[in-house]
Amino acid sequence: MMAPEEAVAATMRGSRQAAAAPRVAIVLEALTHPELGPLAIDDGVFAIGRTEQPFAGYPPEAVSELSRRHARIFIESGDAYLADLDSKNGTTVNGTPVRQTIVRLHDGDEVDFARVLAYRVRLQAAASASASAPPARLASLSLTPERAELGLETIVVSSFPFLISKVDDTFARYRDKEPHQVGYLSRRHAHIFLKGGQPWIEDLGSTNGTFIGAARLDEHAHALEDGDVLAFGGHHFVYRVGLQWEALPEQAPEPTVTRFRSAAAAPGAAEDTDHTTFVASAGSFLDIFCVDRGAAQEDEINPAEAPPGGAAPQTGRQARGKAALMAAGLLDALGAAGEADQARLRRWIMALSGLILAAVLAIHLAGAPQRRLQALLDSGELTAASTLAAERLAQDPDNAELRALGTEALLRAGLPSWMAQLKARRFGPAAQAVARMRGLSRNNADAAPLVAEIAWVGEVEQFVAARGGADAPVRSPAEQARIQRILGQWQDEQQAHQRASATIAAYVPAFRDTYAQVASDLRKLALAGGSNGSDQ
């Protein structure tokens, strides 16, 4: 474990080293579909995938062959790199396939994603921070265990990216005490990184998932907020996020040493450093995105017990192979027995193998709806997927995997048309779209509160339009009362509104613009309602 002073020193060294490397910006000039325009990248990580922005807004024929998690472009020590994420239709650089390696990008390289989107790489020095940059930066991110009785240590991350991994000492230290819980983690489980100065988390295709609250992350990265609850692989490694900010040097002329405090500690209390893991050395995107397929497949599934939500079933071939090994071992162990005994043992083993195979097939068939749903989602048949999910959830409402897939299908199928109707101020069709989503979410406990949030946003925007705009003067006491009621709903449940909108935007990123609009309108309503209320 690193002492706090050592952590600070290492952080300062890391910051100086990072500052020494020239910042680079990447521009991808479109070679195919030039009408879509160039892509400018100046963040540390840029996601390529058909449901990522800006690709999700491209015409379907331009992105149909992209995988949902297709590739990542990232910047490491002043250099630009590209990694393919085991995409279905592949990635090439200058005609050479990018498979299980990471390729450094050079100015003038031609990159091709899935044979449908080709770009010319242009590298240039990144613009320096503008005068309008925020006055604070993230000094550290703390992960405080939600359950103190488990004996987990608080994790304080002061340099990024940070990889969550079963083989890293941060989590591997618990292997002797809780081997099956560590087994729920993957070697490349998730990573926390900075984007625009804010912390984000991305699941790396882990077997048992990463969760914010009760929502399992999909292929999208998700912004982290102070107070978020993160769970890795189940219900054991569960942490509350704490963000510690510090003033930028320009805003703090007197040099100070950042002191890290656990989010669990009360203000002014001494920190228990014996129960804190300080992570002061940044990881590397090269390690995060360079996949060792053999190691990843070696122990991704916890061998001790099934993970929460169930593990992937064995195939019939795997079950038969294990039965054959068991039979061979028993026969070898009883080699001295007579032929009659061995014949009886063979019959017993064959009967047992048949029972095992039948059980495996039953499990496999039980997961058929989920596989069918995933196939529909992958092929873009969203309406059919949302309908199938509703039908299956009517029979099995407690199936967490069905709920997650059904939520994704419902939002991706219904939300874009609802947003279009809302933007055009066609509130009748928008309300009809919400009613359809309500019907499909009747048996989906995950989706129902999200649909309620969508309905509330629509009602607020309809009210704003009816009164001639958010900042229009208040015309009557009834209107004043309605404004106060809406503002009360917003203020009393603001965190719930923000969490619901963040979850919705994780599935349909364009919802962020709709949410930003309603937040702006609510602020204007507060000014209009307050000023008129004081005059009356």
TORMIMAR-199116 format. One record per residue (C-alpha): residue number from 1; residue in three letters; x, y, z. Coordinates in nm, 2 decimals, padded with zeros to 4 digits. Layout:
- NUM, ala, X, Y, Z .
...
This chain:
- 1, met, 00.00, 00.00, 00.00 .
- 2, met, 00.12, 00.35, -00.08 .
- 3, ala, 00.12, 00.62, 00.19 .
- 4, pro, -00.07, 00.94, 00.11 .
- 5, glu, 00.24, 01.15, 00.08 .
- 6, glu, 00.39, 00.90, -00.16 .
- 7, ala, 00.07, 00.89, -00.36 .
- 8, val, 00.07, 01.27, -00.39 .
- 9, ala, 00.44, 01.27, -00.50 .
- 10, ala, 00.38, 01.00, -00.75 .
- 11, thr, 00.07, 01.19, -00.88 .
- 12, met, 00.28, 01.51, -00.92 .
- 13, arg, 00.55, 01.31, -01.11 .
- 14, gly, 00.29, 01.16, -01.33 .
- 15, ser, 00.14, 01.50, -01.40 .
- 16, arg, 00.47, 01.64, -01.49 .
- 17, gln, 00.55, 01.35, -01.72 .
- 18, ala, 00.20, 01.38, -01.89 .
- 19, ala, 00.26, 01.75, -01.93 .
- 20, ala, 00.59, 01.69, -02.10 .
- 21, ala, 00.43, 01.48, -02.37 .
- 22, pro, 00.29, 01.70, -02.65 .
- 23, arg, -00.09, 01.69, -02.68 .
- 24, val, -00.22, 01.57, -03.01 .
- 25, ala, -00.56, 01.61, -03.18 .
- 26, ile, -00.68, 01.37, -03.44 .
- 27, val, -00.90, 01.46, -03.74 .
- 28, leu, -01.05, 01.18, -03.95 .
- 29, glu, -01.13, 01.30, -04.30 .
- 30, ala, -01.41, 01.11, -04.46 .
- 31, leu, -01.31, 00.91, -04.77 .
- 32, thr, -01.65, 00.73, -04.80 .
- 33, his, -01.97, 00.93, -04.73 .
- 34, pro, -01.79, 01.27, -04.75 .
- 35, glu, -02.12, 01.43, -04.69 .
- 36, leu, -02.09, 01.32, -04.32 .
- 37, gly, -01.80, 01.55, -04.27 .
- 38, pro, -01.47, 01.50, -04.08 .
- 39, leu, -01.44, 01.38, -03.72 .
- 40, ala, -01.23, 01.58, -03.48 .
- 41, ile, -01.10, 01.39, -03.17 .
- 42, asp, -00.92, 01.55, -02.89 .
- 43, asp, -01.03, 01.34, -02.60 .
- 44, gly, -00.82, 01.06, -02.46 .
- 45, val, -01.06, 00.79, -02.59 .
- 46, phe, -01.29, 00.79, -02.89 .
- 47, ala, -01.55, 00.51, -02.93 .
- 48, ile, -01.64, 00.37, -03.28 .
- 49, gly, -01.96, 00.18, -03.29 .
- 50, arg, -02.30, 00.19, -03.46 .
- 51, thr, -02.48, 00.31, -03.14 .
- 52, glu, -02.21, 00.56, -03.04 .
- 53, gln, -02.21, 00.93, -03.13 .
- 54, pro, -02.19, 01.06, -03.40 .
- 55, phe, -02.23, 00.72, -03.58 .
- 56, ala, -02.58, 00.66, -03.43 .
- 57, gly, -02.70, 00.97, -03.62 .
- 58, tyr, -02.56, 00.86, -03.96 .
- 59, pro, -02.78, 00.70, -04.23 .
- 60, pro, -02.84, 00.33, -04.16 .
- 61, glu, -02.66, 00.22, -04.48 .
- 62, ala, -02.34, 00.40, -04.36 .
- 63, val, -02.32, 00.21, -04.03 .
- 64, ser, -02.51, -00.11, -04.07 .
- 65, glu, -02.19, -00.32, -04.08 .
- 66, leu, -02.04, -00.16, -03.78 .
- 67, ser, -02.05, -00.36, -03.45 .
- 68, arg, -02.19, -00.20, -03.14 .
- 69, arg, -01.84, -00.21, -02.98 .
- 70, his, -01.63, -00.19, -03.29 .
- 71, ala, -01.31, -00.01, -03.22 .
- 72, arg, -01.14, 00.26, -03.00 .
- 73, ile, -00.90, 00.53, -03.09 .
- 74, phe, -00.70, 00.67, -02.80 .
- 75, ile, -00.40, 00.89, -02.72 .
- 76, glu, -00.12, 00.77, -02.51 .
- 77, ser, 00.19, 00.98, -02.42 .
- 78, gly, 00.14, 01.21, -02.72 .
- 79, asp, 00.08, 00.93, -02.97 .
- 80, ala, -00.24, 00.81, -03.13 .
- 81, tyr, -00.34, 00.44, -03.14 .
- 82, leu, -00.63, 00.23, -03.28 .
- 83, ala, -00.76, -00.10, -03.13 .
- 84, asp, -01.02, -00.32, -03.28 .
- 85, leu, -01.26, -00.47, -03.02 .
- 86, asp, -01.31, -00.81, -03.19 .
- 87, ser, -01.56, -00.65, -03.43 .
- 88, lys, -01.76, -00.87, -03.66 .
- 89, asn, -01.65, -00.71, -03.99 .
- 90, gly, -01.31, -00.59, -03.89 .
- 91, thr, -01.09, -00.28, -03.90 .
- 92, thr, -00.80, -00.21, -04.13 .
- 93, val, -00.51, 00.04, -04.14 .
- 94, asn, -00.37, 00.10, -04.48 .
- 95, gly, -00.54, -00.22, -04.59 .
- 96, thr, -00.39, -00.44, -04.31 .
- 97, pro, -00.64, -00.60, -04.07 .
- 98, val, -00.62, -00.49, -03.71 .
- 99, arg, -00.70, -00.80, -03.50 .
- 100, gln, -00.55, -00.87, -03.16 .
- 101, thr, -00.29, -00.60, -03.18 .
- 102, ile, -00.29, -00.22, -03.13 .
- 103, val, -00.17, -00.01, -03.42 .
- 104, arg, -00.01, 00.33, -03.39 .
- 105, leu, -00.16, 00.59, -03.62 .
- 106, his, 00.05, 00.82, -03.84 .
- 107, asp, -00.05, 01.13, -04.03 .
- 108, gly, -00.19, 01.02, -04.37 .
- 109, asp, -00.29, 00.67, -04.26 .
- 110, glu, -00.61, 00.53, -04.41 .
- 111, val, -00.84, 00.35, -04.16 .
- 112, asp, -01.14, 00.15, -04.27 .
- 113, phe, -01.42, 00.03, -04.03 .
- 114, ala, -01.62, -00.27, -04.15 .
- 115, arg, -01.56, -00.19, -04.52 .
- 116, val, -01.82, 00.09, -04.50 .
- 117, leu, -01.65, 00.39, -04.34 .
- 118, ala, -01.30, 00.49, -04.45 .
- 119, tyr, -01.11, 00.79, -04.32 .
- 120, arg, -00.77, 00.96, -04.37 .
- 121, val, -00.59, 01.03, -04.05 .
- 122, arg, -00.46, 01.38, -03.98 .
- 123, leu, -00.26, 01.44, -03.67 .
- 124, gln, -00.20, 01.79, -03.54 .
- 125, ala, -00.11, 01.96, -03.22 .
- 126, ala, -00.40, 02.00, -02.99 .
- 127, ala, -00.52, 02.35, -02.91 .
- 128, ser, -00.43, 02.47, -02.56 .
- 129, ala, -00.70, 02.50, -02.29 .
- 130, ser, -00.92, 02.81, -02.35 .
- 131, ala, -00.97, 03.08, -02.10 .
- 132, ser, -01.32, 02.95, -02.05 .
- 133, ala, -01.19, 02.62, -01.91 .
- 134, pro, -01.35, 02.52, -01.57 .
- 135, pro, -01.17, 02.66, -01.27 .
- 136, ala, -01.13, 02.31, -01.11 .
- 137, arg, -00.99, 01.97, -01.20 .
- 138, leu, -01.04, 01.63, -01.06 .
- 139, ala, -00.78, 01.57, -00.80 .
- 140, ser, -00.89, 01.22, -00.71 .
- 141, leu, -01.18, 00.97, -00.73 .
- 142, ser, -01.26, 00.76, -00.43 .
- 143, leu, -01.45, 00.43, -00.43 .
- 144, thr, -01.59, 00.37, -00.08 .
- 145, pro, -01.73, 00.02, 00.00 .
- 146, glu, -02.10, 00.03, 00.06 .
- 147, arg, -02.08, -00.27, 00.30 .
- 148, ala, -01.82, -00.21, 00.58 .
- 149, glu, -01.87, -00.56, 00.72 .
- 150, leu, -01.70, -00.71, 00.41 .
- 151, gly, -01.36, -00.56, 00.50 .
- 152, leu, -01.30, -00.40, 00.16 .
- 153, glu, -01.07, -00.11, 00.15 .
- 154, thr, -01.15, 00.24, 00.01 .
- 155, ile, -00.98, 00.29, -00.32 .
- 156, val, -00.85, 00.64, -00.40 .
- 157, val, -00.76, 00.69, -00.77 .
- 158, ser, -00.55, 01.00, -00.84 .
- 159, ser, -00.43, 00.92, -01.20 .
- 160, phe, -00.61, 00.78, -01.49 .
- 161, pro, -00.70, 00.56, -01.67 .
- 162, phe, -00.77, 00.31, -01.39 .
- 163, leu, -00.84, -00.06, -01.49 .
- 164, ile, -01.06, -00.28, -01.28 .
- 165, ser, -00.91, -00.62, -01.30 .
- 166, lys, -00.91, -00.95, -01.11 .
- 167, val, -00.54, -00.98, -01.15 .
- 168, asp, -00.45, -00.63, -01.03 .
- 169, asp, -00.35, -00.61, -00.66 .
- 170, thr, -00.63, -00.37, -00.59 .
- 171, phe, -00.87, -00.66, -00.62 .
- 172, ala, -00.65, -00.97, -00.62 .
- 173, arg, -00.56, -00.90, -00.26 .
- 174, tyr, -00.90, -01.05, -00.17 .
- 175, arg, -00.85, -01.37, -00.35 .
- 176, asp, -00.74, -01.58, -00.05 .
- 177, lys, -01.04, -01.46, 00.16 .
- 178, glu, -01.31, -01.44, -00.11 .
- 179, pro, -01.19, -01.64, -00.42 .
- 180, his, -01.53, -01.69, -00.56 .
- 181, gln, -01.61, -01.31, -00.53 .
- 182, val, -01.29, -01.22, -00.70 .
- 183, gly, -01.38, -01.48, -00.96 .
- 184, tyr, -01.68, -01.26, -01.06 .
- 185, leu, -01.44, -01.00, -01.19 .
- 186, ser, -01.28, -01.03, -01.53 .
- 187, arg, -00.91, -00.97, -01.62 .
- 188, arg, -01.03, -00.66, -01.82 .
- 189, his, -01.35, -00.58, -01.64 .
- 190, ala, -01.40, -00.20, -01.67 .
- 191, his, -01.19, 00.11, -01.68 .
- 192, ile, -01.24, 00.46, -01.54 .
- 193, phe, -01.09, 00.74, -01.75 .
- 194, leu, -01.12, 01.12, -01.80 .
- 195, lys, -01.31, 01.28, -02.08 .
- 196, gly, -01.32, 01.65, -02.10 .
- 197, gly, -01.19, 01.66, -01.74 .
- 198, gln, -01.48, 01.45, -01.61 .
- 199, pro, -01.46, 01.08, -01.50 .
- 200, trp, -01.63, 00.82, -01.71 .
- 201, ile, -01.66, 00.44, -01.67 .
- 202, glu, -01.68, 00.18, -01.95 .
- 203, asp, -01.74, -00.19, -01.91 .
- 204, leu, -01.49, -00.38, -02.13 .
- 205, gly, -01.72, -00.67, -02.22 .
- 206, ser, -01.69, -00.83, -01.88 .
- 207, thr, -01.87, -01.16, -01.82 .
- 208, asn, -02.06, -01.06, -01.51 .
- 209, gly, -02.11, -00.69, -01.58 .
- 210, thr, -02.06, -00.34, -01.43 .
- 211, phe, -02.36, -00.17, -01.27 .
- 212, ile, -02.44, 00.19, -01.18 .
- 213, gly, -02.72, 00.15, -00.93 .
- 214, ala, -02.94, -00.13, -01.07 .
- 215, ala, -02.86, -00.06, -01.44 .
- 216, arg, -02.61, -00.28, -01.61 .
- 217, leu, -02.38, -00.08, -01.84 .
- 218, asp, -02.40, -00.17, -02.21 .
- 219, glu, -02.13, -00.10, -02.47 .
- 220, his, -02.14, 00.28, -02.39 .
- 221, ala, -01.92, 00.47, -02.15 .
- 222, his, -02.11, 00.64, -01.88 .
- 223, ala, -02.03, 00.97, -01.70 .
- 224, leu, -01.97, 00.93, -01.32 .
- 225, glu, -02.12, 01.17, -01.07 .
- 226, asp, -02.05, 01.22, -00.70 .
- 227, gly, -02.26, 00.97, -00.51 .
- 228, asp, -02.31, 00.71, -00.78 .
- 229, val, -02.30, 00.35, -00.66 .
- 230, leu, -02.08, 00.12, -00.87 .
- 231, ala, -02.09, -00.26, -00.86 .
- 232, phe, -01.84, -00.48, -01.04 .
- 233, gly, -01.95, -00.84, -01.12 .
- 234, gly, -02.22, -00.88, -00.85 .
- 235, his, -02.31, -00.77, -00.51 .
- 236, his, -01.98, -00.79, -00.33 .
- 237, phe, -01.75, -00.53, -00.49 .
- 238, val, -02.00, -00.24, -00.45 .
- 239, tyr, -01.87, 00.12, -00.40 .
- 240, arg, -02.00, 00.47, -00.37 .
- 241, val, -01.82, 00.72, -00.59 .
- 242, gly, -01.67, 01.03, -00.43 .
- 243, leu, -01.52, 01.31, -00.65 .
- 244, gln, -01.26, 01.54, -00.50 .
- 245, trp, -01.19, 01.86, -00.70 .
- 246, glu, -00.90, 02.11, -00.67 .
- 247, ala, -00.85, 02.46, -00.81 .
- 248, leu, -00.63, 02.48, -01.12 .
- 249, pro, -00.29, 02.64, -01.06 .
- 250, glu, -00.40, 02.97, -01.22 .
- 251, gln, -00.69, 02.99, -00.96 .
- 252, ala, -00.47, 02.89, -00.67 .
- 253, pro, -00.15, 03.10, -00.66 .
- 254, glu, -00.04, 02.96, -00.33 .
- 255, pro, 00.11, 02.61, -00.39 .
- 256, thr, -00.05, 02.34, -00.18 .
- 257, val, -00.03, 01.97, -00.15 .
- 258, thr, -00.35, 01.78, -00.23 .
- 259, arg, -00.46, 01.57, 00.07 .
- 260, phe, -00.68, 01.28, -00.01 .
- 261, arg, -00.98, 01.20, 00.22 .
- 262, ser, -01.20, 00.90, 00.19 .
- 263, ala, -01.55, 00.98, 00.10 .
- 264, ala, -01.66, 00.77, 00.40 .
- 265, ala, -01.48, 00.99, 00.64 .
- 266, ala, -01.66, 01.27, 00.81 .
- 267, pro, -01.53, 01.63, 00.73 .
- 268, gly, -01.25, 01.71, 00.97 .
- 269, ala, -01.20, 01.35, 01.08 .
- 270, ala, -00.87, 01.18, 01.05 .
- 271, glu, -00.85, 00.93, 00.76 .
- 272, asp, -00.79, 00.57, 00.83 .
- 273, thr, -00.51, 00.52, 00.58 .
- 274, asp, -00.46, 00.16, 00.69 .
- 275, his, -00.79, 00.08, 00.52 .
- 276, thr, -00.73, 00.28, 00.20 .
- 277, thr, -00.57, 00.17, -00.12 .
- 278, phe, -00.41, 00.47, -00.30 .
- 279, val, -00.37, 00.43, -00.68 .
- 280, ala, -00.13, 00.70, -00.78 .
- 281, ser, 00.02, 00.56, -01.10 .
- 282, ala, -00.19, 00.59, -01.41 .
- 283, gly, -00.26, 00.27, -01.61 .
- 284, ser, -00.23, 00.25, -01.98 .
- 285, phe, -00.48, 00.24, -02.26 .
- 286, leu, -00.23, 00.01, -02.43 .
- 287, asp, -00.29, -00.25, -02.16 .
- 288, ile, -00.67, -00.18, -02.14 .
- 289, phe, -00.74, -00.24, -02.51 .
- 290, cys, -00.47, -00.50, -02.59 .
- 291, val, -00.67, -00.82, -02.54 .
- 292, asp, -00.49, -01.15, -02.45 .
- 293, arg, -00.77, -01.38, -02.58 .
- 294, gly, -00.62, -01.69, -02.42 .
- 295, ala, -00.60, -01.54, -02.08 .
- 296, ala, -00.94, -01.38, -02.11 .
- 297, gln, -01.10, -01.71, -02.19 .
- 298, glu, -00.91, -01.90, -01.93 .
- 299, asp, -01.10, -01.78, -01.62 .
- 300, glu, -01.37, -01.53, -01.72 .
- 301, ile, -01.64, -01.74, -01.56 .
- 302, asn, -01.63, -01.79, -01.18 .
- 303, pro, -01.57, -02.16, -01.13 .
- 304, ala, -01.69, -02.16, -00.77 .
- 305, glu, -02.05, -02.07, -00.82 .
- 306, ala, -02.27, -01.91, -01.08 .
- 307, pro, -02.27, -01.52, -01.09 .
- 308, pro, -02.57, -01.32, -01.00 .
- 309, gly, -02.81, -01.34, -01.29 .
- 310, gly, -02.68, -01.68, -01.41 .
- 311, ala, -02.37, -01.79, -01.61 .
- 312, ala, -02.37, -01.89, -01.97 .
- 313, pro, -02.48, -02.25, -02.01 .
- 314, gln, -02.24, -02.52, -02.12 .
- 315, thr, -02.30, -02.65, -02.47 .
- 316, gly, -02.39, -03.02, -02.52 .
- 317, arg, -02.03, -03.08, -02.65 .
- 318, gln, -01.88, -02.94, -02.33 .
- 319, ala, -02.11, -03.14, -02.11 .
- 320, arg, -02.04, -03.46, -02.31 .
- 321, gly, -01.67, -03.39, -02.29 .
- 322, lys, -01.67, -03.36, -01.91 .
- 323, ala, -01.89, -03.67, -01.88 .
- 324, ala, -01.64, -03.86, -02.09 .
- 325, leu, -01.35, -03.74, -01.87 .
- 326, met, -01.54, -03.84, -01.56 .
- 327, ala, -01.61, -04.18, -01.70 .
- 328, ala, -01.25, -04.23, -01.80 .
- 329, gly, -01.13, -04.13, -01.45 .
- 330, leu, -01.37, -04.37, -01.28 .
- 331, leu, -01.28, -04.66, -01.51 .
- 332, asp, -00.91, -04.60, -01.45 .
- 333, ala, -00.97, -04.59, -01.07 .
- 334, leu, -01.16, -04.91, -01.09 .
- 335, gly, -00.93, -05.08, -01.33 .
- 336, ala, -00.89, -05.38, -01.10 .
- 337, ala, -01.26, -05.45, -01.10 .
- 338, gly, -01.42, -05.73, -01.30 .
- 339, glu, -01.56, -05.69, -01.65 .
- 340, ala, -01.92, -05.72, -01.51 .
- 341, asp, -01.86, -05.44, -01.26 .
- 342, gln, -01.71, -05.22, -01.54 .
- 343, ala, -02.01, -05.29, -01.77 .
- 344, arg, -02.25, -05.18, -01.49 .
- 345, leu, -02.04, -04.87, -01.43 .
- 346, arg, -02.05, -04.78, -01.80 .
- 347, arg, -02.43, -04.81, -01.81 .
- 348, trp, -02.46, -04.60, -01.50 .
- 349, ile, -02.23, -04.33, -01.65 .
- 350, met, -02.42, -04.33, -01.98 .
- 351, ala, -02.75, -04.28, -01.79 .
- 352, leu, -02.59, -04.00, -01.58 .
- 353, ser, -02.45, -03.84, -01.89 .
- 354, gly, -02.80, -03.84, -02.05 .
- 355, leu, -02.94, -03.67, -01.75 .
- 356, ile, -02.67, -03.41, -01.75 .
- 357, leu, -02.71, -03.35, -02.12 .
- 358, ala, -03.09, -03.31, -02.08 .
- 359, ala, -03.04, -03.06, -01.80 .
- 360, val, -02.79, -02.86, -02.01 .
- 361, leu, -03.03, -02.86, -02.30 .
- 362, ala, -03.31, -02.74, -02.08 .
- 363, ile, -03.10, -02.45, -01.95 .
- 364, his, -03.00, -02.37, -02.31 .
- 365, leu, -03.36, -02.37, -02.43 .
- 366, ala, -03.46, -02.15, -02.13 .
- 367, gly, -03.22, -01.88, -02.25 .
- 368, ala, -03.36, -01.89, -02.61 .
- 369, pro, -03.58, -01.58, -02.57 .
- 370, gln, -03.28, -01.38, -02.45 .
- 371, arg, -03.07, -01.50, -02.75 .
- 372, arg, -03.36, -01.42, -02.99 .
- 373, leu, -03.39, -01.07, -02.83 .
- 374, gln, -03.02, -01.00, -02.87 .
- 375, ala, -03.03, -01.11, -03.23 .
- 376, leu, -03.31, -00.88, -03.30 .
- 377, leu, -03.13, -00.59, -03.13 .
- 378, asp, -02.81, -00.66, -03.32 .
- 379, ser, -03.00, -00.66, -03.65 .
- 380, gly, -03.18, -00.34, -03.57 .
- 381, glu, -03.53, -00.49, -03.56 .
- 382, leu, -03.61, -00.28, -03.26 .
- 383, thr, -03.99, -00.29, -03.28 .
- 384, ala, -04.00, -00.66, -03.30 .
- 385, ala, -03.75, -00.69, -03.01 .
- 386, ser, -03.96, -00.46, -02.78 .
- 387, thr, -04.27, -00.66, -02.86 .
- 388, leu, -04.10, -00.99, -02.80 .
- 389, ala, -03.96, -00.86, -02.47 .
- 390, ala, -04.30, -00.75, -02.35 .
- 391, glu, -04.45, -01.09, -02.43 .
- 392, arg, -04.18, -01.28, -02.25 .
- 393, leu, -04.18, -01.05, -01.95 .
- 394, ala, -04.56, -01.10, -01.91 .
- 395, gln, -04.46, -01.47, -01.83 .
- 396, asp, -04.13, -01.41, -01.65 .
- 397, pro, -04.13, -01.05, -01.50 .
- 398, asp, -03.84, -01.13, -01.26 .
- 399, asn, -03.59, -01.23, -01.54 .
- 400, ala, -03.33, -00.96, -01.50 .
- 401, glu, -03.17, -01.03, -01.84 .
- 402, leu, -03.50, -01.00, -02.01 .
- 403, arg, -03.57, -00.67, -01.84 .
- 404, ala, -03.24, -00.53, -01.94 .
- 405, leu, -03.28, -00.63, -02.31 .
- 406, gly, -03.64, -00.52, -02.31 .
- 407, thr, -03.55, -00.18, -02.17 .
- 408, glu, -03.29, -00.13, -02.44 .
- 409, ala, -03.53, -00.24, -02.72 .
- 410, leu, -03.82, -00.03, -02.59 .
- 411, leu, -03.61, 00.29, -02.56 .
- 412, arg, -03.43, 00.25, -02.89 .
- 413, ala, -03.75, 00.17, -03.07 .
- 414, gly, -03.98, 00.43, -02.92 .
- 415, leu, -03.77, 00.72, -02.81 .
- 416, pro, -03.64, 00.87, -03.14 .
- 417, ser, -03.99, 00.92, -03.28 .
- 418, trp, -04.11, 01.06, -02.95 .
- 419, met, -03.82, 01.31, -02.95 .
- 420, ala, -03.90, 01.41, -03.31 .
- 421, gln, -04.27, 01.47, -03.22 .
- 422, leu, -04.17, 01.67, -02.91 .
- 423, lys, -03.93, 01.88, -03.10 .
- 424, ala, -04.20, 01.95, -03.37 .
- 425, arg, -04.44, 02.04, -03.09 .
- 426, arg, -04.68, 01.76, -03.20 .
- 427, phe, -04.78, 01.67, -02.84 .
- 428, gly, -05.07, 01.45, -02.94 .
- 429, pro, -04.85, 01.19, -03.13 .
- 430, ala, -04.58, 01.23, -02.86 .
- 431, ala, -04.84, 01.13, -02.59 .
- 432, gln, -04.94, 00.83, -02.81 .
- 433, ala, -04.58, 00.72, -02.83 .
- 434, val, -04.55, 00.74, -02.45 .
- 435, ala, -04.87, 00.53, -02.42 .
- 436, arg, -04.72, 00.26, -02.64 .
- 437, met, -04.40, 00.26, -02.43 .
- 438, arg, -04.61, 00.24, -02.11 .
- 439, gly, -04.79, -00.07, -02.25 .
- 440, leu, -04.46, -00.24, -02.34 .
- 441, ser, -04.31, -00.16, -02.00 .
- 442, arg, -04.61, -00.29, -01.80 .
- 443, asn, -04.42, -00.59, -01.67 .
- 444, asn, -04.07, -00.44, -01.69 .
- 445, ala, -03.97, -00.29, -01.35 .
- 446, asp, -03.65, -00.15, -01.50 .
- 447, ala, -03.82, 00.04, -01.79 .
- 448, ala, -04.14, 00.16, -01.62 .
- 449, pro, -03.97, 00.45, -01.42 .
- 450, leu, -03.78, 00.55, -01.73 .
- 451, val, -04.10, 00.58, -01.93 .
- 452, ala, -04.25, 00.78, -01.64 .
- 453, glu, -03.96, 01.02, -01.67 .
- 454, ile, -04.01, 01.05, -02.05 .
- 455, ala, -04.38, 01.12, -01.99 .
- 456, trp, -04.30, 01.39, -01.73 .
- 457, val, -04.05, 01.56, -01.97 .
- 458, gly, -04.32, 01.56, -02.24 .
- 459, glu, -04.58, 01.71, -02.00 .
- 460, val, -04.34, 01.99, -01.90 .
- 461, glu, -04.26, 02.08, -02.26 .
- 462, gln, -04.63, 02.08, -02.35 .
- 463, phe, -04.70, 02.32, -02.07 .
- 464, val, -04.41, 02.55, -02.17 .
- 465, ala, -04.54, 02.56, -02.53 .
- 466, ala, -04.90, 02.63, -02.42 .
- 467, arg, -04.80, 02.93, -02.22 .
- 468, gly, -04.59, 03.08, -02.50 .
- 469, gly, -04.24, 02.99, -02.38 .
- 470, ala, -04.07, 02.92, -02.05 .
- 471, asp, -03.99, 03.28, -01.98 .
- 472, ala, -04.34, 03.42, -02.07 .
- 473, pro, -04.51, 03.62, -01.79 .
- 474, val, -04.75, 03.44, -01.56 .
- 475, arg, -05.11, 03.52, -01.66 .
- 476, ser, -05.31, 03.38, -01.37 .
- 477, pro, -05.29, 03.23, -01.02 .
- 478, ala, -05.38, 02.89, -01.17 .
- 479, glu, -05.08, 02.91, -01.40 .
- 480, gln, -04.86, 03.02, -01.11 .
- 481, ala, -04.98, 02.72, -00.91 .
- 482, arg, -04.90, 02.49, -01.20 .
- 483, ile, -04.55, 02.63, -01.23 .
- 484, gln, -04.49, 02.59, -00.85 .
- 485, arg, -04.61, 02.23, -00.87 .
- 486, ile, -04.38, 02.14, -01.16 .
- 487, leu, -04.08, 02.31, -00.99 .
- 488, gly, -04.16, 02.12, -00.67 .
- 489, gln, -04.16, 01.79, -00.86 .
- 490, trp, -03.82, 01.88, -01.01 .
- 491, gln, -03.66, 02.00, -00.69 .
- 492, asp, -03.79, 01.73, -00.46 .
- 493, glu, -03.68, 01.45, -00.69 .
- 494, gln, -03.39, 01.62, -00.88 .
- 495, gln, -03.14, 01.34, -00.82 .
- 496, ala, -03.40, 01.08, -00.94 .
- 497, his, -03.47, 01.28, -01.25 .
- 498, gln, -03.10, 01.31, -01.33 .
- 499, arg, -03.04, 00.94, -01.28 .
- 500, ala, -03.33, 00.84, -01.49 .
- 501, ser, -03.22, 01.08, -01.77 .
- 502, ala, -02.87, 00.95, -01.75 .
- 503, thr, -02.99, 00.59, -01.79 .
- 504, ile, -03.21, 00.68, -02.08 .
- 505, ala, -02.93, 00.87, -02.25 .
- 506, ala, -02.70, 00.56, -02.21 .
- 507, tyr, -02.94, 00.38, -02.45 .
- 508, val, -03.03, 00.68, -02.67 .
- 509, pro, -02.76, 00.94, -02.64 .
- 510, ala, -02.96, 01.21, -02.83 .
- 511, phe, -03.19, 01.23, -02.52 .
- 512, arg, -02.92, 01.44, -02.35 .
- 513, asp, -03.03, 01.73, -02.58 .
- 514, thr, -03.39, 01.68, -02.48 .
- 515, tyr, -03.30, 01.67, -02.11 .
- 516, ala, -03.08, 01.98, -02.15 .
- 517, gln, -03.37, 02.17, -02.30 .
- 518, val, -03.62, 02.08, -02.03 .
- 519, ala, -03.36, 02.17, -01.76 .
- 520, ser, -03.32, 02.51, -01.93 .
- 521, asp, -03.70, 02.56, -01.94 .
- 522, leu, -03.73, 02.47, -01.57 .
- 523, arg, -03.47, 02.73, -01.48 .
- 524, lys, -03.66, 02.99, -01.68 .
- 525, leu, -03.99, 02.88, -01.52 .
- 526, ala, -03.83, 02.93, -01.18 .
- 527, leu, -03.74, 03.29, -01.27 .
- 528, ala, -04.08, 03.37, -01.43 .
- 529, gly, -04.28, 03.21, -01.15 .
- 530, gly, -04.07, 03.37, -00.88 .
- 531, ser, -04.08, 03.72, -01.02 .
- 532, asn, -04.45, 03.71, -01.09 .
- 533, gly, -04.53, 03.54, -00.76 .
- 534, ser, -04.36, 03.83, -00.57 .
- 535, asp, -04.56, 04.09, -00.76 .
- 536, gln, -04.90, 03.93, -00.67 .
